[in-house]
Amino acid sequence: MKFERGSGILLHITSLPGKYGIGELGQTSHDFINFLAESEQSYWQILPVGPTSPAFDNSPYMSQSAFAGNPLLIDPELLIDWGFLDYQDVKDLPVLSEYYVEYDTVQVVKEKLLHKAFKAFQGKGLMQAEYGSFCDKQKWLDDYALFVSLRDEYQGLPWYEWPHDIAVRKDKALKEGHGRLSEEVLYHKFLQFCFFMQWERMHQHALRRNIRIIGDIPFYVALDSADVWTHQDCFRLDPKTLQPTHISGVPPDYFSETGQRWGNPIYKWKNTGGKINKNLVAWWQERFDHIFTMVDITRIDHFRGFEAYWEIPAEEETAVNGKWKKGPGVSFFREMMGNKGSMPIIAEDLGVITPPVEELRDACGFPGMKILQFAFDSDENNPYLPHNYTTTNCVVFTGTHDNDTTLSWYLTPKVSAASKVNAMRYANSQGKGQVHWDFIRMAFSSIADIAIIPLQDVLGFGGDCRMNQPSTTQGNWRWRVAPRFLTEEIRGRLRSETLFYNRRRRSEDKGSW
């Protein structure tokens, strides 16, 4: 699929401004879409939007579901518009930080409001037809709602520590669970209904403003998730303990000397007889179908796992002693594409990338990623240097959610003086206070079809505004932008640079992105 030349901003929904302590799907997201349109941007890239857990620092990459939406993103004011709440319900809420998400407090505040909304939904009989239609279309919804309800009943225990019959999904135990927890199951279905109604409203507003949303599919899913509980035959689990025999990660790289031990269960791509696991392929097909009802383009995080993945014995404490295993390869994507011919996918091809990974990416026609912060730490053949790009079919970033902000990258002693000198020579800059704009211009002036800039780099923010630091487990995923920083001056400068480098927002859809 051919992508039009354009640019966009990377900002997770949780990082949006808003008075309820976290970014949401209502007016705050609509306002940011308007900011993008008025800045001549074409794309808004977000992170995964599934339910998160304090056990994993609320990482969007360790969700309880690959399909469900995060209820914390539901906008209470839209619930007021729909008649599920009134303004008295939101009158005396605690004042929360503009600069970071206070997840513990937000969770308490939102749960109270959502339970009130659920009672009104039941008592007033509002939007019942829309609710029924939504539930009929979501194949994953029953299992997810029961999973969350059971997890609450068992006081947060992971599914593999539940009573055996329900953990292994015996029919009788499932039926009893549904009967015993019918009210709780209905509540969690209601939350998903609210989330996806608000999501569709936001998405339609983006399309009207000619903004395409770039979503994100993590390659792996969390062990304690509705997906693994529901589809145990798709993962390498010990049939007695229900624990993974092998787990995910990546070998030592730029981010960590001991690699990254992610801990997700490994997929069971083939059955005992060596044949492809059709249940796993069907689950992935449903997953792709679902994400493309929500977004216009999706980035596959850890794309290289489809060619080969790093398998770590579960008992290992680091990722060092893992080994590469072959993934499903190009035949998998031919199955996924079916009659479509192509899918609007961006391949995250960072880290240890081999020629077979590049061949898979190119055989599928997916653009890869170029990170400018990686461009100046090696010789003149560095593939992230813009003059070494061999195709327009790529996406250039100043940095991703896993990188430091560009200003902090330039100021930190962790980056060599030689890398900084090379960067400023490349930008023909003295590096005096505008390094972030030097990098933005490098990205915009490149031949890459799409240039994506984290909002922190547009604003020139430092390392305290970083979204995530890989291999750490505390203090990530919290940063928010206060509304006063999205000024007319920033909007105008972003628009000016976008127009100068011919990345203007397209006024109509001509069959390509």
C-alpha positions in Angstrom: 0.0 0.0 0.0 1.4 3.4 -1.0 1.4 6.1 1.7 1.2 9.7 0.7 4.0 12.0 1.8 2.9 13.5 5.1 3.7 14.0 8.7 2.1 13.4 12.1 2.5 13.4 15.9 3.1 10.6 18.3 1.0 11.1 21.5 -0.8 8.5 23.5 -4.4 9.2 24.4 -3.5 9.0 28.1 -1.1 12.0 27.6 -3.8 14.4 26.4 -4.9 17.3 28.5 -8.2 17.0 30.5 -9.6 17.7 33.9 -10.2 14.1 34.9 -6.5 13.2 35.4 -6.0 11.3 32.2 -6.5 11.9 28.4 -9.9 10.7 27.2 -12.0 10.0 24.1 -14.2 13.0 24.3 -13.6 16.7 23.7 -9.9 16.6 24.6 -9.2 14.1 21.8 -11.3 16.1 19.4 -9.4 19.3 20.3 -6.1 17.5 19.6 -7.3 16.3 16.2 -8.2 19.9 15.5 -4.7 20.9 16.5 -3.3 18.4 14.1 -5.4 19.5 11.3 -4.6 23.2 11.9 -0.9 22.3 11.9 -1.2 20.5 8.5 -0.5 17.1 10.0 -1.9 14.0 8.4 -1.3 11.3 11.1 -1.9 10.8 14.8 0.0 7.9 16.2 -1.1 6.4 19.5 0.0 3.4 21.6 -2.1 0.3 22.4 -5.4 1.2 24.1 -6.2 -2.0 26.0 -7.0 -2.1 29.7 -3.8 -1.7 31.8 -2.7 -3.0 35.2 -0.8 -1.5 38.1 1.1 -4.8 38.3 2.9 -3.8 35.1 3.2 -0.1 35.8 0.1 0.5 33.6 2.1 -0.4 30.5 -0.1 -0.4 27.4 2.0 -3.2 26.1 0.9 -5.6 28.9 -2.8 -5.4 28.6 -5.5 -7.8 29.9 -6.9 -8.0 26.4 -5.8 -7.6 22.8 -9.4 -6.5 21.9 -10.9 -4.6 24.8 -10.6 -0.8 25.4 -9.3 0.8 28.5 -12.2 2.1 30.6 -10.1 4.9 32.1 -10.2 6.6 28.6 -14.0 6.9 28.8 -15.0 10.6 28.9 -17.5 11.3 31.8 -18.9 14.3 30.0 -20.1 12.2 27.1 -21.8 10.0 29.6 -23.6 13.1 30.8 -24.6 13.9 27.3 -26.0 10.3 26.9 -28.0 10.6 30.2 -25.9 8.1 32.2 -24.5 10.8 34.6 -25.4 14.4 35.5 -23.1 17.3 36.2 -23.6 16.9 40.0 -21.7 13.6 39.7 -18.6 15.3 38.5 -18.9 18.5 40.5 -16.5 17.9 43.5 -13.9 15.6 42.1 -10.3 15.8 43.3 -7.9 18.2 41.4 -5.3 16.0 39.6 -2.0 16.8 38.0 -1.8 18.3 34.6 1.6 16.9 34.0 1.3 13.1 34.7 -1.3 10.5 35.3 -2.0 9.7 38.9 -3.3 6.2 38.1 -4.3 5.1 41.6 -6.5 8.2 42.0 -7.8 8.2 38.5 -8.8 4.5 38.9 -10.9 5.3 42.0 -12.5 8.4 40.5 -13.4 6.7 37.2 -14.7 3.5 38.8 -17.1 5.5 41.0 -18.4 7.4 38.0 -18.7 4.3 35.7 -20.7 2.4 38.3 -23.1 5.3 38.6 -23.4 5.3 34.8 -24.1 1.6 34.7 -26.9 1.9 37.2 -28.5 4.6 35.1 -28.1 2.5 32.0 -29.9 -0.4 33.7 -32.6 1.8 35.3 -33.4 4.1 32.5 -33.2 1.7 29.6 -31.1 4.1 27.6 -29.4 3.1 24.3 -30.5 -0.5 24.6 -30.7 -1.1 20.8 -27.2 0.2 20.3 -25.9 -1.8 23.2 -27.4 -5.0 21.8 -26.0 -4.4 18.4 -22.6 -3.8 19.8 -22.6 -7.0 21.9 -23.7 -9.1 18.9 -20.7 -7.9 16.8 -17.9 -8.5 19.4 -17.0 -12.2 19.4 -14.4 -11.6 22.1 -16.7 -9.7 24.5 -18.3 -12.6 26.5 -14.9 -14.2 27.4 -13.3 -10.9 28.2 -16.2 -9.8 30.5 -16.2 -13.1 32.3 -12.4 -13.0 32.7 -12.4 -9.6 34.3 -15.4 -10.5 36.6 -13.7 -13.7 37.7 -10.4 -11.9 38.3 -12.3 -9.5 40.6 -14.0 -12.4 42.4 -10.7 -14.0 43.0 -9.2 -10.8 44.4 -6.9 -10.1 41.5 -5.3 -13.6 41.3 -4.1 -14.4 37.8 -6.2 -16.9 35.9 -3.7 -19.8 36.3 -4.2 -19.6 40.1 -8.0 -19.9 39.9 -9.8 -23.1 40.8 -8.6 -25.7 38.3 -12.0 -26.2 36.5 -12.4 -22.6 35.7 -8.8 -22.0 34.9 -8.9 -24.7 32.2 -12.3 -23.6 31.1 -14.5 -26.6 31.8 -18.0 -26.0 30.3 -19.8 -26.5 33.6 -17.5 -24.1 35.5 -17.9 -21.5 32.8 -21.6 -21.8 32.9 -21.7 -21.5 36.7 -19.3 -18.5 36.5 -21.7 -16.7 34.1 -24.7 -17.4 36.3 -22.9 -16.3 39.5 -21.4 -13.2 38.1 -24.1 -12.1 35.6 -24.3 -8.6 37.0 -20.5 -8.1 36.9 -20.3 -9.5 33.4 -23.0 -7.0 32.2 -21.1 -4.2 33.9 -17.9 -4.9 32.0 -19.8 -5.3 28.7 -21.3 -1.9 29.4 -17.9 -0.3 29.9 -16.7 -1.7 26.5 -19.9 -0.4 24.9 -19.2 3.1 26.2 -15.5 2.9 25.2 -16.2 1.8 21.6 -19.1 4.3 21.1 -16.8 7.1 22.1 -13.9 5.7 20.1 -16.0 5.6 16.9 -17.1 9.1 17.5 -13.5 10.3 17.8 -12.4 8.3 14.8 -15.1 9.8 12.6 -14.1 13.3 13.7 -10.5 12.5 12.7 -11.6 11.3 9.3 -13.7 14.4 8.8 -10.5 16.4 9.5 -8.5 14.2 7.1 -6.4 12.8 10.0 -5.5 9.1 9.9 -5.0 7.4 13.2 -2.0 5.0 13.4 -2.7 2.3 16.0 -0.3 -0.2 17.6 -0.4 -4.0 17.8 2.0 -5.5 20.3 3.4 -8.8 18.9 2.9 -10.6 22.3 0.1 -10.5 24.8 0.3 -10.7 28.6 0.1 -14.1 30.3 -2.6 -12.9 32.7 -5.0 -11.9 30.0 -8.3 -12.9 28.6 -6.6 -13.9 25.4 -4.3 -16.5 26.9 -7.0 -17.8 29.3 -9.4 -18.2 26.4 -6.9 -19.5 23.8 -4.6 -21.7 25.9 -3.9 -24.0 22.9 -2.3 -21.0 21.1 0.5 -20.6 23.7 3.4 -22.7 25.0 2.1 -23.5 28.4 2.8 -26.4 30.8 -0.5 -28.3 30.9 -0.1 -29.0 34.6 1.0 -25.7 36.0 -0.5 -23.6 33.2 2.7 -21.5 33.3 4.8 -20.7 30.2 7.6 -23.1 29.5 9.3 -20.3 27.5 8.9 -16.5 27.5 9.5 -13.5 25.2 12.2 -10.9 25.1 15.0 -9.6 23.0 18.8 -10.2 23.2 21.2 -7.5 24.4 21.0 -4.4 22.3 21.1 -0.6 22.3 18.8 -0.3 25.3 20.1 -3.0 27.6 23.3 -5.1 28.1 21.4 -8.0 29.4 18.6 -7.8 26.8 15.0 -7.4 27.7 13.1 -10.2 29.5 9.5 -9.3 28.7 7.9 -12.4 30.2 5.0 -12.9 27.7 4.2 -16.4 26.8 5.5 -17.6 23.4 3.1 -18.5 20.6 2.5 -22.1 19.7 2.8 -21.7 16.0 2.8 -25.4 15.2 0.9 -28.3 16.8 2.6 -31.5 18.0 2.4 -33.0 14.5 4.3 -30.1 13.0 1.3 -28.6 11.3 0.4 -24.9 11.5 -1.8 -24.1 14.5 -5.0 -23.0 12.7 -6.6 -21.7 16.0 -3.7 -19.3 16.4 -3.9 -18.1 12.8 -7.7 -17.6 13.3 -7.0 -15.6 16.5 -4.6 -13.3 14.7 -7.0 -12.8 11.8 -9.7 -11.7 14.3 -7.1 -9.4 15.9 -6.2 -7.7 12.6 -9.9 -7.4 11.6 -10.6 -5.8 14.9 -7.8 -3.2 14.9 -8.7 -2.1 11.4 -12.2 -1.2 12.6 -10.6 1.2 15.0 -7.7 2.8 13.2 -6.6 3.5 9.6 -3.0 2.2 9.8 -1.4 0.0 12.4 2.2 -0.4 13.6 3.2 -3.9 14.5 5.4 -3.7 17.5 8.3 -6.2 17.3 7.5 -7.1 13.7 10.7 -9.2 13.5 8.9 -11.8 15.7 7.1 -13.0 12.6 10.4 -14.0 11.0 12.2 -15.1 14.1 11.7 -14.5 17.8 13.9 -14.6 20.9 12.8 -17.5 23.1 13.9 -17.5 26.8 13.5 -20.5 29.1 11.0 -19.3 31.7 13.4 -20.0 34.6 16.0 -17.5 33.3 16.3 -14.2 35.1 17.6 -12.2 32.1 17.3 -12.4 28.4 20.9 -13.4 27.8 20.5 -17.1 27.5 17.7 -17.1 25.0 17.8 -18.3 21.4 16.2 -17.4 18.0 13.3 -19.5 16.8 11.7 -19.2 13.3 8.4 -17.4 13.1 5.5 -18.1 10.6 7.0 -15.9 7.8 5.5 -14.6 4.7 2.8 -17.3 4.4 1.2 -15.9 7.5 0.7 -12.5 6.0 -0.6 -14.0 2.8 -3.2 -15.7 4.9 -4.0 -12.5 6.7 -4.3 -10.4 3.6 -6.4 -12.9 1.8 -8.4 -11.1 -0.9 -7.3 -7.6 0.3 -3.9 -7.8 -1.5 -2.4 -5.5 1.1 -2.9 -4.1 4.6 -1.9 -0.6 5.9 0.8 -1.8 8.3 4.0 -0.2 9.5 6.7 -2.7 10.5 8.6 -1.9 13.7 11.9 -3.3 12.5 14.3 -1.9 15.1 16.9 -3.8 17.1 18.7 -6.9 15.9 17.5 -7.0 12.3 18.7 -9.5 9.8 18.4 -9.8 6.0 15.5 -12.4 6.4 13.5 -9.8 8.5 14.1 -7.2 5.8 13.0 -9.7 3.1 9.8 -10.4 5.0 9.0 -6.7 5.5 9.7 -6.0 1.8 7.8 -9.0 0.5 4.8 -7.8 2.4 5.3 -4.2 1.1 5.3 -2.8 4.7 7.3 0.4 5.4 9.9 0.1 8.1 11.1 2.6 10.7 14.0 5.0 10.8 15.0 6.6 14.1 17.2 9.7 13.9 18.5 9.4 17.4 20.2 6.1 16.2 21.7 7.8 13.1 24.9 9.3 14.5 26.5 6.6 16.7 28.2 4.6 14.0 29.9 4.9 10.6 28.8 6.6 7.4 26.8 3.4 6.4 24.3 3.9 9.3 20.9 3.0 7.8 19.2 5.6 9.9 21.1 8.5 8.3 18.6 10.1 5.9 21.0 10.1 2.9 21.2 6.3 3.2 17.4 5.7 2.8 17.0 3.5 -0.2 13.2 3.9 -0.5 10.5 6.3 0.2 8.5 3.4 1.7 9.6 4.1 5.3 8.5 6.1 8.3 11.1 8.4 10.0 10.9 9.3 13.7 13.1 11.7 15.7 12.5 9.1 18.5 9.8 6.7 19.7 8.0 6.2 23.0 11.0 4.1 24.1 13.5 6.9 23.4 14.6 9.8 25.5 13.3 13.2 24.2 15.6 14.7 21.6 16.6 17.6 23.7 17.5 15.2 26.6 19.4 13.0 24.1 21.5 15.9 23.2 22.2 17.0 26.7 22.9 13.6 28.3 26.5 12.5 28.9 25.3 9.0 28.0 25.4 10.0 24.3 29.0 10.4 23.0 30.3 13.9 22.1 31.1 12.5 18.6 27.5 11.5 18.0 26.3 15.0 19.0 28.9 16.7 16.8 27.9 14.5 13.8 24.2 15.3 14.4 24.8 19.1 14.5 27.1 18.9 11.4 24.4 17.0 9.6 21.8 19.6 10.6 24.2 22.5 9.8 23.4 23.7 13.3 25.3 25.0 16.4 22.9 23.1 18.7 22.0 26.1 20.8 18.6 25.6 22.2 16.8 24.4 19.1 18.1 20.8 18.7 14.6 19.4 18.6 13.7 21.5 15.6 17.0 20.6 13.9 15.9 16.9 14.2 12.3 17.7 13.1 13.7 19.4 9.9 15.9 16.4 9.3 12.9 14.1 9.5 10.7 16.4 7.4 13.3 16.9 4.7 14.0 13.2 4.2 12.5 11.1 1.4 10.5 9.0 3.9 6.8 9.0 3.0 5.8 9.6 6.6 7.6 11.6 9.3 6.3 11.1 12.9 7.4 13.4 15.7 6.7 12.8 19.4 4.9 15.8 20.8 7.6 16.2 23.4 10.1 17.0 20.6 7.7 19.5 19.0 7.6 21.2 22.4 11.3 20.9 23.1 10.8 19.1 26.4 13.4 17.4 28.5 13.9 13.9 29.9 11.4 14.4 32.7 8.7 14.2 30.0 9.9 10.8 28.6 7.1 8.3 28.1 9.0 5.0 28.8 12.5 3.8 29.7 12.9 0.2 28.6 14.1 -2.3 31.2 12.6 -0.3 34.0 9.4 -1.2 35.8 8.3 2.0 37.6 7.5 5.6 36.7 6.7 5.0 33.0 3.6 5.8 30.9 2.6 8.8 33.0 3.5 12.0 31.1 0.7 14.4 30.1 0.8 17.6 28.1 -0.9 20.6 29.8 -3.2 22.5 27.5 -1.3 25.8 27.7 1.6 24.3 25.8 -0.4 23.7 22.6 0.0 27.3 21.6 -0.8 29.2 18.4 3.0 29.7 18.1 3.7 26.0 18.2 0.8 25.3 15.8 2.1 27.9 13.4 5.7 26.8 13.5 4.7 23.1 13.0 2.5 24.1 10.1 5.2 26.3 8.5 7.8 23.5 8.6 5.3 20.9 7.3 4.3 23.1 4.3 7.9 23.9 3.5 8.9 20.3 3.2 5.8 19.4 1.2 4.1 17.3 3.9 0.8 19.1 3.9 -2.4 17.4 4.9 -4.3 16.1 1.9 -7.7 17.6 1.5 -9.2 14.5 0.0 -8.8 10.7 -0.1 -7.5 9.6 -3.5 -7.2 5.9 -2.6 -3.8 6.0 -0.8 -2.8 7.1 2.6 
